[in-house]
Amino acid sequence: MKTKVITLMVAIVLMFGYTSCNAKAENNSAEKPTESVSKAEKATTMLTKEMFLEKVWDYENSPQEWKYKGDKPALIDFYADWCGPCRTAAPILEEVAGEFAEEVIVYKIDTQVERELAAVFGVKSIPAFLYIPMEGKPTMASGIARTKEDTKKMFTQNINNILLKKQQSNEAL
């Protein structure tokens, strides 16, 4: 009898704990895109599915044909708040986005909130970065380098080589 009572109590505690964690996660994720978009000092822009369909690619109406809708090349960061490498990359990407603000737009997609967008591109590990040139197909890359400097160099090289079609020598970096 004691075992049944203890098991029941543990189940109730776990159920209430799980419910409150889910409620907190849902509340936080529902607020994040609005919060991030409203911060004027940010060089990156949070994307929702609706914004993606309007500004990047309307995959619902043309699923078989890639048609980029932007007016300058783009970089999309697929991330999650719980991801350590994503948190490491965020300020570096923000800095790079500021440096390339006139030439490239940098978007962020929270994979926990916008699961469908992550699935459309087959994102299985994060951070993942989608480089979208004005002409041609996008290129997906994942992961970051070991150091902040190398990660910044990676972003800069990829933006220059993939998005802006500038070839840089290794000595310049």
Secondary structure, 3 states (H helix, E strand, C coil): CHHHHHHHHHHHHHHHHHHHHHHHHHHHHHHHHHHHHHCCCCCEEECCHHHHHHHCCCCCCCCCCCCCCCCCCEEEEEECCCCHHHHHHHHHHHHHHHHCCCCCEEEEEECCCCHHHHHHCCCCCCCEEEEECCCCCCEEEECCCCCHHHHHHHHHHHHHHHHCCCCCCCCCC
